[in-house]
């Protein structure tokens, strides 16, 4: 059952979480399925924090456990199944330092053959645009978890329009609070709430950039 891992993560039981991750890998569960279960567990941690049951120290603890989980899982991610993928600029938007999810997306993209320029966290809108100019990347992937930082995502799109780059660049937004309403408000082209869906979007866009397939994402 997956609920045991979700539960262990949500209760911040470090050793149990790590043991269950190893057990699941041995039982043939994929790395991405395990990531998703841990993500659901950490989401509960976030809710408890929101309710005042957990404290900031608990959020920090959840980060620590998640990083250890990722160390175990990294060798088990898929390898280079999309060689020749596009250049992608990735970063967490200004004001926001959450990066566990972004790291997973970056890892998946790189192991799938994309060339990723990771600008890190707390990235000002101007820096995304400069990076496009410097690298010639055709896609920007932005991560946002703090709702009050969503306005800065809109600024990235506005700047791309102002500089005439919007026609050449596709913007993909991801993170916990992102939905169709946020997409429409910010003007980004696509959004994804999980890394695998995100990967599908990047592959679709990359295919289009190379004159390839169309499809509904
Ligand atoms: C861990 C955590 C932290 C850690 C972050 C560590 C790190 N290096 O990332 C620490 C302790 C630093 C932290 C700090 C804060 N946090 Co915090 N945090 C969390 C928590 C519990 C989990 C986030 C996480 O890593 N999830 C696991 C990853 C794997 O999931 P994910 O990020 O969603 O990523 C997945 C998808 O979204 C997607 N994805 C992610 N990025 C992208 C990008 C693209 C392009 C695509 C396609 C897909 C994609 O793929 C990933 C894998 O599937 C969330 C709760 C939650 N529900 O998210 C709160 C949460 C986000 N934090 C919150 C808050 C309030 C804060 C603080 C302001 C607390 C404070 N008082 O200081 C600070 C802000 C610091 C800052 N300036 O950024 C709030 C935000 C509320 C809001 N409405 O904005 C939340 C929702 C908790 C809550 N319920 O109150 N936090």
py3Dmol code that shows the C-alpha trace and the ligand (Angstrom):
import py3Dmol

protein = """\
ATOM      1  CA  UNK A   1       0.000   0.000   0.000  1.00  0.00           C
ATOM      2  CA  UNK A   2       1.202   3.508  -0.798  1.00  0.00           C
ATOM      3  CA  UNK A   3      -0.558   5.130   2.164  1.00  0.00           C
ATOM      4  CA  UNK A   4       2.139   3.835   4.534  1.00  0.00           C
ATOM      5  CA  UNK A   5       4.800   5.923   2.774  1.00  0.00           C
ATOM      6  CA  UNK A   6       2.527   8.969   2.517  1.00  0.00           C
ATOM      7  CA  UNK A   7       1.771   8.563   6.227  1.00  0.00           C
ATOM      8  CA  UNK A   8       5.406   8.111   7.314  1.00  0.00           C
ATOM      9  CA  UNK A   9       6.432  11.190   5.342  1.00  0.00           C
ATOM     10  CA  UNK A  10       3.525  13.231   6.677  1.00  0.00           C
ATOM     11  CA  UNK A  11       4.484  12.305  10.266  1.00  0.00           C
ATOM     12  CA  UNK A  12       8.142  13.196   9.532  1.00  0.00           C
ATOM     13  CA  UNK A  13       9.280   9.668  10.417  1.00  0.00           C
ATOM     14  CA  UNK A  14      12.658   9.838   8.711  1.00  0.00           C
ATOM     15  CA  UNK A  15      14.005   6.306   9.167  1.00  0.00           C
ATOM     16  CA  UNK A  16      10.642   4.685   8.367  1.00  0.00           C
ATOM     17  CA  UNK A  17      10.264   6.835   5.256  1.00  0.00           C
ATOM     18  CA  UNK A  18      13.733   5.898   3.973  1.00  0.00           C
ATOM     19  CA  UNK A  19      13.206   2.210   4.726  1.00  0.00           C
ATOM     20  CA  UNK A  20       9.864   2.219   2.874  1.00  0.00           C
ATOM     21  CA  UNK A  21      11.431   3.978  -0.117  1.00  0.00           C
ATOM     22  CA  UNK A  22      14.091   1.240  -0.373  1.00  0.00           C
ATOM     23  CA  UNK A  23      11.470  -1.468   0.112  1.00  0.00           C
ATOM     24  CA  UNK A  24       9.313  -0.056  -2.679  1.00  0.00           C
ATOM     25  CA  UNK A  25      12.246   0.223  -5.072  1.00  0.00           C
ATOM     26  CA  UNK A  26      13.068  -3.429  -4.444  1.00  0.00           C
ATOM     27  CA  UNK A  27       9.414  -4.323  -5.061  1.00  0.00           C
ATOM     28  CA  UNK A  28       9.630  -2.650  -8.498  1.00  0.00           C
ATOM     29  CA  UNK A  29       7.742   0.576  -7.799  1.00  0.00           C
ATOM     30  CA  UNK A  30       9.082   3.323 -10.114  1.00  0.00           C
ATOM     31  CA  UNK A  31      11.117   6.259  -8.772  1.00  0.00           C
ATOM     32  CA  UNK A  32       8.468   8.708  -9.978  1.00  0.00           C
ATOM     33  CA  UNK A  33       5.638   6.863  -8.219  1.00  0.00           C
ATOM     34  CA  UNK A  34       7.677   6.980  -5.004  1.00  0.00           C
ATOM     35  CA  UNK A  35       8.372  10.710  -5.470  1.00  0.00           C
ATOM     36  CA  UNK A  36       4.643  11.308  -5.896  1.00  0.00           C
ATOM     37  CA  UNK A  37       3.839   9.449  -2.658  1.00  0.00           C
ATOM     38  CA  UNK A  38       6.464  11.491  -0.785  1.00  0.00           C
ATOM     39  CA  UNK A  39       5.104  14.672  -2.357  1.00  0.00           C
ATOM     40  CA  UNK A  40       1.616  13.800  -1.073  1.00  0.00           C
ATOM     41  CA  UNK A  41       3.081  13.207   2.390  1.00  0.00           C
ATOM     42  CA  UNK A  42       4.928  16.530   2.374  1.00  0.00           C
ATOM     43  CA  UNK A  43       1.725  18.222   1.234  1.00  0.00           C
ATOM     44  CA  UNK A  44       0.121  17.026   4.492  1.00  0.00           C
ATOM     45  CA  UNK A  45       3.078  18.559   6.372  1.00  0.00           C
ATOM     46  CA  UNK A  46       2.316  21.840   4.579  1.00  0.00           C
ATOM     47  CA  UNK A  47      -1.374  21.649   5.525  1.00  0.00           C
ATOM     48  CA  UNK A  48      -0.516  20.974   9.172  1.00  0.00           C
ATOM     49  CA  UNK A  49       1.822  23.960   9.064  1.00  0.00           C
ATOM     50  CA  UNK A  50      -0.995  26.048   7.567  1.00  0.00           C
ATOM     51  CA  UNK A  51      -3.281  24.953  10.432  1.00  0.00           C
ATOM     52  CA  UNK A  52      -0.675  25.868  13.057  1.00  0.00           C
ATOM     53  CA  UNK A  53      -0.164  22.217  14.112  1.00  0.00           C
ATOM     54  CA  UNK A  54       3.363  22.075  12.649  1.00  0.00           C
ATOM     55  CA  UNK A  55       6.057  24.760  12.840  1.00  0.00           C
ATOM     56  CA  UNK A  56       8.673  26.124  10.469  1.00  0.00           C
ATOM     57  CA  UNK A  57      11.170  23.653  11.943  1.00  0.00           C
ATOM     58  CA  UNK A  58       8.861  20.855  10.703  1.00  0.00           C
ATOM     59  CA  UNK A  59       8.875  22.286   7.163  1.00  0.00           C
ATOM     60  CA  UNK A  60      12.682  22.290   7.358  1.00  0.00           C
ATOM     61  CA  UNK A  61      12.638  18.690   8.597  1.00  0.00           C
ATOM     62  CA  UNK A  62      10.386  17.665   5.689  1.00  0.00           C
ATOM     63  CA  UNK A  63      12.905  19.214   3.288  1.00  0.00           C
ATOM     64  CA  UNK A  64      15.726  17.232   4.905  1.00  0.00           C
ATOM     65  CA  UNK A  65      13.835  13.929   4.605  1.00  0.00           C
ATOM     66  CA  UNK A  66      12.826  14.665   1.010  1.00  0.00           C
ATOM     67  CA  UNK A  67      16.450  15.363   0.035  1.00  0.00           C
ATOM     68  CA  UNK A  68      17.539  12.042   1.533  1.00  0.00           C
ATOM     69  CA  UNK A  69      14.762  10.281  -0.389  1.00  0.00           C
ATOM     70  CA  UNK A  70      16.000  11.912  -3.596  1.00  0.00           C
ATOM     71  CA  UNK A  71      19.565  10.698  -2.948  1.00  0.00           C
ATOM     72  CA  UNK A  72      18.239   7.135  -2.885  1.00  0.00           C
ATOM     73  CA  UNK A  73      16.024   7.609  -5.947  1.00  0.00           C
ATOM     74  CA  UNK A  74      18.305   9.536  -8.306  1.00  0.00           C
ATOM     75  CA  UNK A  75      20.051   6.512  -9.878  1.00  0.00           C
ATOM     76  CA  UNK A  76      16.630   5.033 -10.644  1.00  0.00           C
ATOM     77  CA  UNK A  77      15.267   7.809 -12.858  1.00  0.00           C
ATOM     78  CA  UNK A  78      14.897   7.186 -16.619  1.00  0.00           C
ATOM     79  CA  UNK A  79      17.955   7.948 -18.726  1.00  0.00           C
ATOM     80  CA  UNK A  80      18.200   9.989 -21.897  1.00  0.00           C
ATOM     81  CA  UNK A  81      15.109   8.872 -23.832  1.00  0.00           C
ATOM     82  CA  UNK A  82      14.685  12.177 -25.699  1.00  0.00           C
ATOM     83  CA  UNK A  83      18.101  13.082 -27.128  1.00  0.00           C
ATOM     84  CA  UNK A  84      18.314  16.373 -28.989  1.00  0.00           C
ATOM     85  CA  UNK A  85      15.730  18.024 -26.731  1.00  0.00           C
ATOM     86  CA  UNK A  86      15.482  21.812 -26.656  1.00  0.00           C
ATOM     87  CA  UNK A  87      17.387  24.282 -24.455  1.00  0.00           C
ATOM     88  CA  UNK A  88      15.391  25.164 -21.352  1.00  0.00           C
ATOM     89  CA  UNK A  89      15.860  27.935 -18.790  1.00  0.00           C
ATOM     90  CA  UNK A  90      14.599  26.850 -15.361  1.00  0.00           C
ATOM     91  CA  UNK A  91      14.258  28.772 -12.116  1.00  0.00           C
ATOM     92  CA  UNK A  92      12.127  29.460  -9.054  1.00  0.00           C
ATOM     93  CA  UNK A  93      10.600  32.910  -9.281  1.00  0.00           C
ATOM     94  CA  UNK A  94      11.747  35.976  -7.326  1.00  0.00           C
ATOM     95  CA  UNK A  95      10.850  35.927  -3.623  1.00  0.00           C
ATOM     96  CA  UNK A  96      10.454  32.141  -3.531  1.00  0.00           C
ATOM     97  CA  UNK A  97      13.182  29.731  -2.424  1.00  0.00           C
ATOM     98  CA  UNK A  98      11.258  26.440  -2.705  1.00  0.00           C
ATOM     99  CA  UNK A  99      13.217  24.163  -4.999  1.00  0.00           C
ATOM    100  CA  UNK A 100      12.618  20.491  -4.175  1.00  0.00           C
ATOM    101  CA  UNK A 101      10.030  20.178  -6.959  1.00  0.00           C
ATOM    102  CA  UNK A 102      12.098  22.206  -9.417  1.00  0.00           C
ATOM    103  CA  UNK A 103      15.083  19.952  -8.763  1.00  0.00           C
ATOM    104  CA  UNK A 104      13.002  16.904  -9.683  1.00  0.00           C
ATOM    105  CA  UNK A 105      11.854  18.545 -12.911  1.00  0.00           C
ATOM    106  CA  UNK A 106      15.438  19.598 -13.769  1.00  0.00           C
ATOM    107  CA  UNK A 107      16.689  16.106 -13.034  1.00  0.00           C
ATOM    108  CA  UNK A 108      14.024  14.496 -15.230  1.00  0.00           C
ATOM    109  CA  UNK A 109      14.637  16.944 -18.072  1.00  0.00           C
ATOM    110  CA  UNK A 110      18.411  16.428 -18.019  1.00  0.00           C
ATOM    111  CA  UNK A 111      18.123  12.670 -17.847  1.00  0.00           C
ATOM    112  CA  UNK A 112      15.698  12.851 -20.783  1.00  0.00           C
ATOM    113  CA  UNK A 113      18.234  14.656 -22.987  1.00  0.00           C
ATOM    114  CA  UNK A 114      17.286  18.330 -22.595  1.00  0.00           C
ATOM    115  CA  UNK A 115      19.922  21.019 -22.112  1.00  0.00           C
ATOM    116  CA  UNK A 116      18.841  22.768 -18.901  1.00  0.00           C
ATOM    117  CA  UNK A 117      20.207  26.068 -17.598  1.00  0.00           C
ATOM    118  CA  UNK A 118      19.150  26.127 -13.953  1.00  0.00           C
ATOM    119  CA  UNK A 119      19.131  29.704 -12.603  1.00  0.00           C
ATOM    120  CA  UNK A 120      18.376  28.500  -9.050  1.00  0.00           C
ATOM    121  CA  UNK A 121      15.881  30.124  -6.699  1.00  0.00           C
ATOM    122  CA  UNK A 122      14.646  33.682  -6.058  1.00  0.00           C
ATOM    123  CA  UNK A 123      15.228  34.547  -9.733  1.00  0.00           C
ATOM    124  CA  UNK A 124      14.190  38.096 -10.795  1.00  0.00           C
ATOM    125  CA  UNK A 125      12.004  38.285 -13.949  1.00  0.00           C
ATOM    126  CA  UNK A 126      14.722  40.236 -15.808  1.00  0.00           C
ATOM    127  CA  UNK A 127      17.181  37.392 -15.272  1.00  0.00           C
ATOM    128  CA  UNK A 128      14.937  34.876 -17.079  1.00  0.00           C
ATOM    129  CA  UNK A 129      14.819  37.191 -20.095  1.00  0.00           C
ATOM    130  CA  UNK A 130      18.577  37.852 -20.040  1.00  0.00           C
ATOM    131  CA  UNK A 131      19.199  34.100 -19.899  1.00  0.00           C
ATOM    132  CA  UNK A 132      17.051  33.579 -23.018  1.00  0.00           C
ATOM    133  CA  UNK A 133      19.106  36.185 -24.860  1.00  0.00           C
ATOM    134  CA  UNK A 134      22.400  34.674 -23.711  1.00  0.00           C
ATOM    135  CA  UNK A 135      21.619  31.014 -24.394  1.00  0.00           C
ATOM    136  CA  UNK A 136      19.092  31.152 -27.251  1.00  0.00           C
ATOM    137  CA  UNK A 137      16.800  28.869 -25.233  1.00  0.00           C
ATOM    138  CA  UNK A 138      13.299  28.451 -26.651  1.00  0.00           C
ATOM    139  CA  UNK A 139      11.567  27.386 -23.424  1.00  0.00           C
ATOM    140  CA  UNK A 140      11.373  28.845 -19.921  1.00  0.00           C
ATOM    141  CA  UNK A 141      10.220  26.673 -16.997  1.00  0.00           C
ATOM    142  CA  UNK A 142       9.231  28.583 -13.880  1.00  0.00           C
ATOM    143  CA  UNK A 143       8.534  27.151 -10.447  1.00  0.00           C
ATOM    144  CA  UNK A 144       6.317  29.002  -7.948  1.00  0.00           C
ATOM    145  CA  UNK A 145       5.004  27.786  -4.589  1.00  0.00           C
ATOM    146  CA  UNK A 146       4.217  31.034  -2.793  1.00  0.00           C
ATOM    147  CA  UNK A 147       0.967  32.535  -4.029  1.00  0.00           C
ATOM    148  CA  UNK A 148       2.187  36.089  -3.371  1.00  0.00           C
ATOM    149  CA  UNK A 149       5.010  35.527  -5.893  1.00  0.00           C
ATOM    150  CA  UNK A 150       2.659  34.755  -8.797  1.00  0.00           C
ATOM    151  CA  UNK A 151       2.672  38.437  -9.846  1.00  0.00           C
ATOM    152  CA  UNK A 152       6.393  38.165 -10.653  1.00  0.00           C
ATOM    153  CA  UNK A 153       5.654  35.289 -13.037  1.00  0.00           C
ATOM    154  CA  UNK A 154       3.321  37.598 -14.961  1.00  0.00           C
ATOM    155  CA  UNK A 155       6.209  40.079 -15.108  1.00  0.00           C
ATOM    156  CA  UNK A 156       8.396  37.500 -16.904  1.00  0.00           C
ATOM    157  CA  UNK A 157       5.738  37.132 -19.607  1.00  0.00           C
ATOM    158  CA  UNK A 158       5.213  40.913 -19.833  1.00  0.00           C
ATOM    159  CA  UNK A 159       8.960  41.431 -20.263  1.00  0.00           C
ATOM    160  CA  UNK A 160       9.105  38.797 -23.004  1.00  0.00           C
ATOM    161  CA  UNK A 161       6.314  40.635 -24.826  1.00  0.00           C
ATOM    162  CA  UNK A 162       8.035  44.024 -24.355  1.00  0.00           C
ATOM    163  CA  UNK A 163      11.342  42.725 -25.707  1.00  0.00           C
ATOM    164  CA  UNK A 164       9.698  40.999 -28.683  1.00  0.00           C
ATOM    165  CA  UNK A 165      10.837  37.546 -27.490  1.00  0.00           C
ATOM    166  CA  UNK A 166       7.424  36.110 -26.632  1.00  0.00           C
ATOM    167  CA  UNK A 167       6.889  34.797 -30.188  1.00  0.00           C
ATOM    168  CA  UNK A 168      10.047  32.695 -29.925  1.00  0.00           C
ATOM    169  CA  UNK A 169       9.783  31.472 -26.343  1.00  0.00           C
ATOM    170  CA  UNK A 170       7.293  29.125 -24.687  1.00  0.00           C
ATOM    171  CA  UNK A 171       6.737  29.548 -20.954  1.00  0.00           C
ATOM    172  CA  UNK A 172       5.770  26.620 -18.716  1.00  0.00           C
ATOM    173  CA  UNK A 173       4.754  27.218 -15.112  1.00  0.00           C
ATOM    174  CA  UNK A 174       4.708  24.614 -12.346  1.00  0.00           C
ATOM    175  CA  UNK A 175       4.232  24.281  -8.625  1.00  0.00           C
ATOM    176  CA  UNK A 176       1.679  23.606  -5.935  1.00  0.00           C
ATOM    177  CA  UNK A 177      -0.690  26.626  -6.402  1.00  0.00           C
ATOM    178  CA  UNK A 178      -0.696  26.638 -10.210  1.00  0.00           C
ATOM    179  CA  UNK A 179      -3.957  26.069 -12.104  1.00  0.00           C
ATOM    180  CA  UNK A 180      -5.796  27.288 -15.220  1.00  0.00           C
ATOM    181  CA  UNK A 181      -6.717  30.558 -13.521  1.00  0.00           C
ATOM    182  CA  UNK A 182      -3.056  31.254 -12.702  1.00  0.00           C
ATOM    183  CA  UNK A 183      -2.095  30.368 -16.288  1.00  0.00           C
ATOM    184  CA  UNK A 184      -4.625  32.863 -17.640  1.00  0.00           C
ATOM    185  CA  UNK A 185      -3.625  35.589 -15.182  1.00  0.00           C
ATOM    186  CA  UNK A 186       0.124  35.269 -15.808  1.00  0.00           C
ATOM    187  CA  UNK A 187      -0.135  34.667 -19.570  1.00  0.00           C
ATOM    188  CA  UNK A 188       2.147  31.593 -19.521  1.00  0.00           C
ATOM    189  CA  UNK A 189       1.572  29.033 -22.272  1.00  0.00           C
ATOM    190  CA  UNK A 190       1.333  25.827 -20.218  1.00  0.00           C
ATOM    191  CA  UNK A 191       1.204  24.733 -16.621  1.00  0.00           C
ATOM    192  CA  UNK A 192       1.890  21.451 -14.852  1.00  0.00           C
ATOM    193  CA  UNK A 193       1.346  20.363 -11.260  1.00  0.00           C
ATOM    194  CA  UNK A 194       3.598  17.353 -11.321  1.00  0.00           C
ATOM    195  CA  UNK A 195       6.979  16.568 -12.792  1.00  0.00           C
ATOM    196  CA  UNK A 196       5.883  13.785 -15.167  1.00  0.00           C
ATOM    197  CA  UNK A 197       3.096  15.882 -16.658  1.00  0.00           C
ATOM    198  CA  UNK A 198       5.658  18.694 -16.905  1.00  0.00           C
ATOM    199  CA  UNK A 199       8.049  16.424 -18.783  1.00  0.00           C
ATOM    200  CA  UNK A 200       5.297  15.524 -21.270  1.00  0.00           C
ATOM    201  CA  UNK A 201       4.667  19.226 -21.881  1.00  0.00           C
ATOM    202  CA  UNK A 202       8.366  19.956 -22.453  1.00  0.00           C
ATOM    203  CA  UNK A 203       8.627  17.025 -24.878  1.00  0.00           C
ATOM    204  CA  UNK A 204       5.569  18.226 -26.784  1.00  0.00           C
ATOM    205  CA  UNK A 205       6.916  21.779 -27.062  1.00  0.00           C
ATOM    206  CA  UNK A 206      10.359  20.543 -28.047  1.00  0.00           C
ATOM    207  CA  UNK A 207       8.803  18.374 -30.754  1.00  0.00           C
ATOM    208  CA  UNK A 208       6.932  21.386 -32.086  1.00  0.00           C
ATOM    209  CA  UNK A 209      10.097  23.526 -32.017  1.00  0.00           C
ATOM    210  CA  UNK A 210      11.797  20.858 -34.125  1.00  0.00           C
ATOM    211  CA  UNK A 211       8.827  20.801 -36.504  1.00  0.00           C
ATOM    212  CA  UNK A 212       7.369  17.725 -34.821  1.00  0.00           C
ATOM    213  CA  UNK A 213       4.090  16.445 -33.491  1.00  0.00           C
ATOM    214  CA  UNK A 214       0.988  18.152 -32.189  1.00  0.00           C
ATOM    215  CA  UNK A 215      -1.038  16.868 -29.307  1.00  0.00           C
ATOM    216  CA  UNK A 216      -3.325  17.744 -26.487  1.00  0.00           C
ATOM    217  CA  UNK A 217      -1.592  18.224 -23.160  1.00  0.00           C
TER     218      UNK A 217
END
"""
ligand_1 = """\
91
LIG
C 9.265 22.042 2.201
C 8.582 23.383 2.309
C 9.374 24.484 2.646
C 10.903 24.410 2.738
C 11.420 24.523 1.274
C 12.716 23.793 1.079
C 13.169 23.835 -0.358
N 14.458 23.948 -0.541
O 12.390 23.743 -1.306
C 11.239 25.663 3.594
C 11.312 25.256 5.041
C 12.513 26.424 3.222
C 9.969 26.518 3.361
C 9.924 27.880 3.613
C 8.754 28.642 3.524
N 7.522 28.174 3.236
Co 7.185 26.454 2.570
N 6.544 24.658 2.185
C 7.179 23.528 2.079
C 6.153 22.417 1.747
C 5.823 21.666 3.057
C 6.555 21.397 0.712
C 7.009 21.962 -0.648
C 7.696 20.860 -1.420
O 8.919 20.837 -1.523
N 6.922 19.878 -1.914
C 7.452 18.687 -2.579
C 7.706 18.951 -4.050
C 8.231 17.688 -4.743
O 6.451 19.273 -4.606
P 6.234 20.598 -5.497
O 7.133 21.675 -5.047
O 4.793 20.871 -5.582
O 6.790 20.145 -6.922
C 6.101 19.219 -7.756
C 5.140 19.900 -8.740
O 4.599 21.104 -8.221
C 5.921 20.046 -10.000
N 6.715 21.270 -10.234
C 7.443 22.006 -9.364
N 8.067 22.998 -10.011
C 7.752 22.902 -11.319
C 8.137 23.668 -12.432
C 7.640 23.339 -13.689
C 8.040 24.155 -14.869
C 6.742 22.231 -13.833
C 6.181 21.895 -15.155
C 6.366 21.456 -12.726
C 6.879 21.793 -11.481
O 6.814 18.935 -9.996
C 7.148 18.564 -8.656
C 7.171 17.053 -8.556
O 5.934 16.491 -8.883
C 4.944 23.276 1.212
C 3.566 22.632 1.291
C 2.999 22.286 -0.081
N 1.787 21.862 -0.091
O 3.618 22.437 -1.113
C 5.099 24.562 2.056
C 4.505 25.867 1.530
C 4.705 26.016 0.041
N 5.349 26.931 2.257
C 4.656 27.895 2.652
C 5.191 29.007 3.372
C 4.201 30.020 3.902
C 6.586 29.142 3.581
C 7.300 30.312 4.284
C 6.747 31.717 3.935
C 7.262 30.028 5.809
C 7.864 31.122 6.689
N 7.062 31.619 7.579
O 9.012 31.483 6.543
C 8.752 30.120 3.799
C 9.006 30.902 2.490
C 10.445 30.914 2.081
C 10.587 31.536 0.700
N 10.867 32.820 0.617
O 10.402 30.857 -0.288
C 3.184 27.800 2.248
C 2.819 28.714 1.083
C 1.446 29.333 1.271
C 1.080 30.259 0.174
N -0.206 30.360 -0.024
O 1.831 30.873 -0.501
C 3.033 26.247 2.006
C 1.951 25.884 0.966
C 2.693 25.611 3.378
C 1.348 26.052 3.922
N 0.304 25.270 3.739
O 1.233 27.114 4.507
N 8.939 25.746 2.908
"""
view = py3Dmol.view(width=600, height=400)
view.addModel(protein, "pdb")
view.setStyle({"model": 0}, {"cartoon": {"style": "trace"}})
view.addModel(ligand_1, "xyz")
view.setStyle({"model": 1}, {"stick": {}})
view.zoomTo()
view.show()
